[in-house]
Amino acid sequence: MKKLNYLLTVAVLIFVSAFTFIQSQDWKVAEGYSIKFDGGDPSGEFSELKGTIKFDEKNLADAKFDMTLDVASINTGNGMKNTHAKSEKWFDAEKYPTIAFTSSAITKTSTGFEAKGTLEMHGVKKEVIIPFTFDNNTFAGNIEVNRFDFGLDDGKHPKMGTILKVSITVPVTK
């Protein structure tokens, strides 16, 4: 009888462990990610991304993105522009050190997925939708952000476009 109880207990633990593994889809940001932006002049990328990703195509109700970018990690390819972008004239990295996105819902679309959520940048929060794909353990998406919606302007940048085009590629591991 004891032997049967042990076998039954082991079988239940294996089954529960397998079920938990299937349900738990927590991902870690892997090397090689890219967060690029193009605003005409300037354009560049951010190099420090952190956060939590919970995603399972079969369980989108539990999917969640909670990500932050370090504003001071901006790189435009020009030292003076980097200094300017970090200053109070644009991002004000000292006062607003991060750009954050927190999803509230993730849904399936005909071309991939959409993450609806709150984008917080420069002290302003806005609801946005980020269309994305998930292939080969890599999230990829594009979003256009109106810089005036987030107060990113000191009025002295005629070359800078109103719209910042952001391209996101984030490989992940379990």
N, C-alpha and C positions, 0 to 999 in steps of 0.2 A: 504494500500500500504506500509506504514512504517513497519507494522508487517511482511509483506512478505519479505521486504528488510532485516530486522533484522534476520529472519529465514534463508534467503539465505546466509547472511554474516556468521552466526554461522555455517551453514553447510559447507561452503567453508573453514572456519578456522579449523574445525574438520578434514576435508579431508586433508588439507595441513599439519596439525599437524601429522596426521597419516602417511602421506607420508614421512615427515621429520624424524619421528621416525624410519621408515623402512630403510631409506637411511643412517641415522647416526648410525654407529656402532663403537663408541669410547669405548674402554675398559680401565679399570684401573687394574694395577697389584694388585692382592690380596695376603693376607698372605699365607704362605706355599709354596712359590716358591723355586726353587732349581736350582742353576747353579754349577754343579760339573765338575771337570776335573780330568783326570788320565793321568799322564805322566810317569808312572812307579814309580819313586821316585823323586819328590813328587807327591802327589795327594791331592785333597781337594775340597774346594768350596768357592764361593764368596757369601757374605750375603747382599750386598746392590745393588739392581737393581732399576733403574728409567727409565722413558720414556713414550712415547705415542704409543698407539696401535690403529690402525683403521683397522678393519677387518670385512668383510661381505662376506661369501662364495658365495653369489649371485652377488657380485659387486667387484670382485678382482681388477678391473682397478683402483679403488679408495683406495685399501688396502695399508697400510703403517706401517712399524715398524721403530721406532727411539728410540733405547734403549742404556743405558749406565750402566756399572758396575763400582763401586768404587774399584779400585785396592787395596786400603788399607784395604778393607773388606775381603781379602783372609784369609782362615783358612785351614792350612794343618794338624791340630791336633798336631803340634809341634811348640812351641814358637820360637825356634831358626830358624826353617825352615820358619816360618812366617816372621820373621825379615829379613832373607836372601831373600825371595821372594819379599818383598817390597823394598829391597835395589837396588842400581844401578847394582848389580850383576845379577839381573834377570828382574823384572818388572819396577824398578825405579819409584815407586809410587809418589815420590816427583816431578819428572820431567814429568811423564806421569800418571796423577792421575786417568784416566778413560780408559776403553775399551769400544768402541762404535760400534754399528751396525746400519746402516741405509739402509733400503731396497730400491731398485729401481724398482722391479717388483715381484709380487706374482702370482704364477700360480698353477693350479690344476694338480695333478698327479694321477696315478692309486692307489697309497697308501696314499694319503693325499694332501699335498701342498709343494711347494718350495718357499723360499724367497731368491731372488737374491739381492745382495747388497754389500755394502762396510763395511768391518771389519777393524777398526782402533785400533791398539794395539802397544804400545811401539814406537809411532811416525811413524808407517808404516801403509799404507792403502793398502788393497788387496780386490779384488773382490772375493766373496765366494757365495756358494749356500748352504742354510740350509734347508734340508728336515724336514717337521714337520707335525704333525696331530693336529686337533682341535676337541676335544670331551669333552662334559660336561663342557664347559667353561674353558677348560685347553689346552694350547698350549704345545706340547711336541716334542722335536727334538734332534738330535745328529749331531755333526759335528766333523771332525778331522782337527786339525790345525798343520801344520808343524812349530815348534817353531823357526827354523832357518829362515823361511820366514819373521819373525817379529823381528829378532835380539835378541831373548831371550836365550842368552847363553854367559857365560864368559869363556867358554872352560874348566871349572873345574868340570863338572858334568857327569861322565861316566855312572852313574846309571839312569840318566834322559833319557827317550825315546825321539826320534826325534819328534814323533807325540803325541800331546796332544788330548786326546779324551774328548770331552765336551758333557755333557748331560744336557739338558735344560727342565725344567718343570715349567710352569708359569700359575697358575690359575688366572682367571680374573673376574672382575665384571663390570657391566655397570655403 
